[in-house]
Amino acid sequence: MLHLIPKKNNLKILCLGAHSDDIEIGCGGALLKILKENSIEQVEWIVFATNEQRKIEAETSAKNYLYGLNKANVSIYEFRDGFLPYHAIEIKEKFEEIKKRINPDIVFTHYRDDRHQDHRLISDLTWNTFRDNMILEYEIPKWDGDIGNPNFYVELNEKILNKRNQLLKDCFITQKGKHWFKEEMFRSLARIRGMESACEFAEAFYARKINIF
């Protein structure tokens, strides 16, 4: 199990999410930690499926995360939730555009064995487009019960965890009625991943290939 992302000056980070809150749920704590502890050159924050209300939520959340960064670009596309595989050609073209803007040190994307069809497409196109970059696949807990056995952990202290959870609560108002969108659920998963990696709290990722030298 790997616990640390190697520190490097002028990091370039690419965050990819199928839906408005995916990035924040899957890697929000790790992002808060990385952005705080490292010199950041560039961040590209991409969300693919939204509607009018969810787009506002995504933009608000991204602004909170990226506040103070000189070079941060947020792209919120308006593909239809649940239908991304039927827009695969258009989305592939978006990936080619993104590739021209950034050569990332770290890419955050969906877990390849996620059972949500939108999530899987974004993961597959990430590997198709950025196979020479460091890719960390994050997990989204949900009804499907498809979270598995991660092999890369980022330790979170309680302050970062609480900030991540508070941003989820404050920014994504439309999700509050969902039975799973609860602070205790987000906190409990972080506690389990912390237990697995010998710390109190953590976010976990799937790292298929990592070059550290």
Steps between C-alpha positions, in 0.01 A plus 500: 500500500628844406417789730666805352488699181860606429542872557606703200518869421254641249259208494251472217178327601209377290169423674237311303145431615199365316259691726500819702607358836715204392837672535416630846367167628777292347811710554394822670707440812811402305463811286470727803817345642698512175398858423600609850835320522640538149592764248229487234559616145173399335169333575243389243164413661257326262139390557315334214131452591293780654175687475442869571477465878775241536732712287471787747579261786805363318632848424449613860681197638791530256546866591527407867763236429703705255483838672828685480656293223641703213443244228183300556252422225152362569306341214142391567342321204130432471475143379199308627541315830486125445549525124874569464577176310258617231709816459832317494631659177427852623653426840808345340542826307482690829780282636715585200441870571593453866821321403613808307458717810683295762764231542405406858720363776188351663168405344201428721227297331239233565572140598494276192276237668241755610157367403366839387526517123594871497781440748644209301507699177693786660746252652551321168557823308738622769723199444463529126612864507742528796662156518847651550393704802446410865133399529320450828151350477267611779197323644139615524294314765148423380217249474692271262743398776794509260780644710782249518858455619701819439879506504585871541406709803520870582486569873260775609495680831167581660514865400531417130235229525256739667568769239438253216173384656385854574560604140295204382218602731512870412547478125282211387158601622314287245647182646389551860184295457687189395523240773872436446616862474578531870802626689518181707524289185788705358673502837456127558657406167798724579530329839498153342765602247700654783483175695624311194800730463593528870378855555177660620351623171592454136375508146578194293585459134576235242843543343554261210846626406724741690846622405667663802850550360 
